[in-house]
């Protein structure tokens, strides 16, 4: 489709194109920009369409020879995707030359006038070949990644399309103008495909560039492995040579496949706009389970750490490189997530993490509660409910106590000041001072609190109303009446009533006690030792004593 | 709620399976695929368990001033936060009370004399100290003691009784008009038979000694 047009137009538009091509380097870049807004790779590619205006013959020869635009001499490899990419490229290059025969004639006919067109054609063919190669070679066991696998199914969708284009290329080379036009159209089309392919898991662009004429830089073994295969266009090496180069490079590529570091960033001199942050943000925004670069096998290993580790490996490269890698792997991973084949395993890891966190929370809740009994969730929640209610009661009681104390103080102060006044003495007791208006709700209300404490053998229920303390006690092992009465004496509680005894397996008692000393004004027992005015302290003390002392005494046999 | 229950059940796979009395979580999932008989039996129990948990979670949610999302994890988390907050409030209030106590100790008038109920003479009420002992069983005695109520009197009584090998099986103590009535059945600690007279005199001595 493109070729005939190309041919037809070759003569007519060649000069124009040449001028266009030669006029400004920016043009291809602009077109590249237009075509791929968000894809820096496109930018890179167009930048690669370089910009050495060549004679028609040269270009034609170059194109003819290797079927790719020789006009991309300095086409710096925009990014290096990774070992696997390089290797794959190398492998594919080997078989690429097979297509050279098919393309040879057409290439001759193709007027690579327009560098974009030629490059597009080359790109298309390269992509096509690579896709086919991917299908053919499939997995490389040499580099233990599943990238190819991930790419595989996605590539299929593109293969057909590419095949069509390749066929077009192959069969329609009679007219150059047609070819040219087609190439133009196809160029745009190809570029779009290119860009779309860029966004797809399978990145043809870097492969393409690898295939072609990358300058040789010996700094990075990886790069050299890929770039070695691409001779300088000026050398006019044949495809065969390239293939040889590639062949020769294959072992080196294989050797260097293990090395992960890429020292050279070929994109340097492209003066790309700062793209990497974009991808980095993309990565950061990824959910935890979808770290790009993570491989299927490693997903569920140690979980998050491994994922992040593998993800970080891809970042070791240079900026643009990581960006490149990131996009590729990100899209690759997203694709495989979408496929669902490996997505479930990622879900397992996140789900497990979530469950773990939930269990931790339940444990934390249990640790807060004073009487934890069972470990199952329902009991934990039930205990928490009771405890929250108790805490609310305690808070209310304390607030009331504080208010009453404050009132009592004010009243006692006033009482002192009025004590001199004998007449008003009695009345002052009865008059409601200022604090009443502020805390009127408190004066009438009774101080009340209730809480329960449980231990392994003992249950204690303490209720306080004003100055009366009611204690219910259930104990499993020993008859603890003596100890309890001792404790009550310590607490300065007067026993008013006791009832209980040996009931079944338990000893159960009810104690009605009273605080002997009560503030006349505030009805709050005065704290002598500053300890046990609170129900909680009473209960805790009781439990302590009972657990310690009663357990020490051997249970009496009944 | 059913869906929620199922979801909860599914998600509780790694939960407290071990503490469940009936069947562990893993076996439960196998049972679901097993015969329908097992399925229905366990399904009901499992459903009930889930409902119980979700009801309690709802109650918890109602108690807590929930701030964030309404899912299981956040309700538990918010409950934890709320409990910590309440505990802190309790501490603050108790400290306040302590301050009040400290500052008002100076103001406190000596109130040791105001012991209205603590110690009252039996003479005032006309009730005499008394001990009554009866045998109600082979090794059990029923005793009734009336004595003047004093601070720590009951404790001393208990201590003395224990020292002599008497142990309460059950006890009823009431206080009235400054006297304490103790009626209980006692038993020898070491299971020996207790002589009535001996016990009675013992108790009288104890009471007089209190």
Boltz contact constraints between the chains, C-beta under 6 A:
constraints:
  - contact:
      token1: [A, 355]
      token2: [B, 14]
      max_distance: 6.0
  - contact:
      token1: [A, 358]
      token2: [B, 73]
      max_distance: 6.0
  - contact:
      token1: [A, 361]
      token2: [B, 76]
      max_distance: 6.0
  - contact:
      token1: [A, 361]
      token2: [B, 77]
      max_distance: 6.0
  - contact:
      token1: [A, 364]
      token2: [B, 80]
      max_distance: 6.0
  - contact:
      token1: [A, 365]
      token2: [B, 76]
      max_distance: 6.0
  - contact:
      token1: [A, 365]
      token2: [B, 80]
      max_distance: 6.0
  - contact:
      token1: [A, 368]
      token2: [B, 83]
      max_distance: 6.0
  - contact:
      token1: [A, 375]
      token2: [B, 16]
      max_distance: 6.0
  - contact:
      token1: [A, 375]
      token2: [B, 19]
      max_distance: 6.0
  - contact:
      token1: [A, 376]
      token2: [B, 16]
      max_distance: 6.0
  - contact:
      token1: [A, 376]
      token2: [B, 19]
      max_distance: 6.0
  - contact:
      token1: [A, 377]
      token2: [B, 53]
      max_distance: 6.0
  - contact:
      token1: [A, 378]
      token2: [B, 52]
      max_distance: 6.0
  - contact:
      token1: [A, 378]
      token2: [B, 53]
      max_distance: 6.0
  - contact:
      token1: [A, 378]
      token2: [B, 56]
      max_distance: 6.0
  - contact:
      token1: [A, 381]
      token2: [B, 56]
      max_distance: 6.0
  - contact:
      token1: [A, 381]
      token2: [B, 57]
      max_distance: 6.0
  - contact:
      token1: [A, 381]
      token2: [B, 60]
      max_distance: 6.0
  - contact:
      token1: [A, 382]
      token2: [B, 56]
      max_distance: 6.0
  - contact:
      token1: [A, 384]
      token2: [B, 79]
      max_distance: 6.0
  - contact:
      token1: [A, 385]
      token2: [B, 59]
      max_distance: 6.0
  - contact:
      token1: [A, 385]
      token2: [B, 60]
      max_distance: 6.0
  - contact:
      token1: [A, 388]
      token2: [B, 63]
      max_distance: 6.0
  - contact:
      token1: [A, 391]
      token2: [B, 86]
      max_distance: 6.0
  - contact:
      token1: [A, 394]
      token2: [B, 90]
      max_distance: 6.0
  - contact:
      token1: [A, 395]
      token2: [B, 89]
      max_distance: 6.0
  - contact:
      token1: [A, 395]
      token2: [B, 90]
      max_distance: 6.0
  - contact:
      token1: [A, 398]
      token2: [B, 93]
      max_distance: 6.0
  - contact:
      token1: [A, 401]
      token2: [B, 97]
      max_distance: 6.0
  - contact:
      token1: [A, 402]
      token2: [B, 93]
      max_distance: 6.0
  - contact:
      token1: [A, 402]
      token2: [B, 96]
      max_distance: 6.0
  - contact:
      token1: [A, 402]
      token2: [B, 97]
      max_distance: 6.0
  - contact:
      token1: [A, 405]
      token2: [B, 100]
      max_distance: 6.0
  - contact:
      token1: [A, 409]
      token2: [B, 104]
      max_distance: 6.0
  - contact:
      token1: [A, 412]
      token2: [B, 107]
      max_distance: 6.0
  - contact:
      token1: [A, 481]
      token2: [B, 168]
      max_distance: 6.0
  - contact:
      token1: [A, 482]
      token2: [B, 158]
      max_distance: 6.0
  - contact:
      token1: [A, 482]
      token2: [B, 162]
      max_distance: 6.0
  - contact:
      token1: [A, 485]
      token2: [B, 154]
      max_distance: 6.0
  - contact:
      token1: [A, 485]
      token2: [B, 155]
      max_distance: 6.0
  - contact:
      token1: [A, 485]
      token2: [B, 158]
      max_distance: 6.0
  - contact:
      token1: [A, 486]
      token2: [B, 155]
      max_distance: 6.0
  - contact:
      token1: [A, 489]
      token2: [B, 152]
      max_distance: 6.0
  - contact:
      token1: [A, 489]
      token2: [B, 155]
      max_distance: 6.0
  - contact:
      token1: [A, 494]
      token2: [B, 118]
      max_distance: 6.0
  - contact:
      token1: [A, 495]
      token2: [B, 154]
      max_distance: 6.0
  - contact:
      token1: [A, 496]
      token2: [B, 175]
      max_distance: 6.0
  - contact:
      token1: [A, 497]
      token2: [B, 174]
      max_distance: 6.0
  - contact:
      token1: [A, 498]
      token2: [B, 171]
      max_distance: 6.0
  - contact:
      token1: [A, 498]
      token2: [B, 173]
      max_distance: 6.0
  - contact:
      token1: [A, 499]
      token2: [B, 172]
      max_distance: 6.0
  - contact:
      token1: [A, 501]
      token2: [B, 169]
      max_distance: 6.0
  - contact:
      token1: [A, 501]
      token2: [B, 170]
      max_distance: 6.0
  - contact:
      token1: [A, 501]
      token2: [B, 171]
      max_distance: 6.0
  - contact:
      token1: [A, 502]
      token2: [B, 169]
      max_distance: 6.0
  - contact:
      token1: [A, 502]
      token2: [B, 170]
      max_distance: 6.0
  - contact:
      token1: [A, 516]
      token2: [B, 115]
      max_distance: 6.0
  - contact:
      token1: [A, 516]
      token2: [B, 118]
      max_distance: 6.0
  - contact:
      token1: [A, 517]
      token2: [B, 111]
      max_distance: 6.0
  - contact:
      token1: [A, 527]
      token2: [B, 101]
      max_distance: 6.0
